[in-house]
Amino acid sequence: MSAFPPAEEQLNLILRGAAQVETRDELRRKLERSHATGKPLRIKYGIDPTGFDVHLGHTVPLRKLRQFQEFGHTPVLIIGTATAAVGDPSGRDASRQGLTPEQIEANARTYLVQIAKVIDVSRAEVRPNGEWFGKWGFADVLRLLGQTTVQRMVERDDFTKRMKAGTAIYLHECLYPLMQGWDSVEIKADVELGGTEQLYNLMVGRDLQRGAGQEPQVCLTMPILRGLDGCKKMGKSLNNYIGLAESAREMFEKAMSIPDAHQVKDESGNVVETYEVMREWFELLTDLPTADVGRLMSGHPMEAKKTLAGEIVRFYHGTEAAGVARKDWEDQFSKGRDPDTINEVTVPAARLKDGAMPAVDLIAEAKLAASKGEARRKIEEGAFNYGPDRTKVTDVKATVPVADGLVIRLGRKILRVRLG
């Protein structure tokens, strides 16, 4: 008897939150065959070791990979030690500088540590694609280039946009999708996962597998997660992200800051589209059943968001930490009390003059704001206060008496000062 759940049961969960599948019928057939034979599918997922710190946006396809793994299928993680030297053009409006061998090696060392926060790496097959590309000669590269045409390559949206804008497209960028596709041939992938901007590359893999006499992989893409602003793609450059390395309290607090929905308006101010941000996060970042999500979304939005934030924290920090984070948030923002646990920041005692420090400098030193300019704006907005009496500072020239243990607050951010 097969150890795998029935194909339809797997399909329903696998397709939850998916953006596109090429094709659904092929995926069903593969799952049915796997169920009948007891042979697991090979699920490919690759990320170039570009030195990023994993945030929730990166975990969307990884969580889908985890679902396949929990059904008993084999995750095949491709560490792009070769493709990282080229640079993926997907979704970019300019060429991306490839990484040096030294950068790739250093970044690859941290790759699996981060991935292990989401999937069980010990039960995954890990393959650096330098394993095969490192053995290739120029004749092998020519054979790979002969598998596609210039016309097909420029069909991809990002290249089309760059051509219209007069932005350079370098020939080495055209090699990237072929290399990613060839990875699928080497590991005989049944399914490949990626973000929506990766669909072209995934489809190239299907073509190359057909040419190699293999059954083509199913391409399953996941939506790009909107960040804390509910609009733009989650990313560190926009500072609208939640990092996996962040504390339970930071995760919970940031998750509570997302909008329930985001409206897109035209030039006249008319709403042309509405994104249900909270529902998207439930679908892409939690394992809650769809019926439970619907019930939560039809209830009080604040309670729904607390549940969402709690589920995110629970996955990475555990149930107890999620409960503490929720209590701290409620104490601070619902009851006007400081949380039991407050992160600390060290401020050099030498920076003080007569036991005080300019408020702008204190905010910048504690990194509550990204710059002194932002610190001034926040002070003028009345967002900064300090001490047990929550003394508010609205004068950008004001100084703050700083003693060891002083609690300072900027909007939703709170820190305890330690003098060093």
PyMOL commands that set and color helices and strands:
alter all, ss='L'
color gray80, all
select helices_A, chain A and resi 7-14+24-37+56-70+83-85+101-115+121-123+130-133+138-145+150-153+157-165+171-187+196-211+248-255+277-285+290-297+301-317+319-334+349-351+359-365+372-380
alter helices_A, ss='H'
color red, helices_A
select strands_A, chain A and resi 20-22+42-47+74-79+125-128+191-195+218-222+262-265+271-275+344-347+356-358+384-386+391-393+399-401+407-410+413-419
alter strands_A, ss='S'
color yellow, strands_A
deselect
rebuild
show_as cartoon
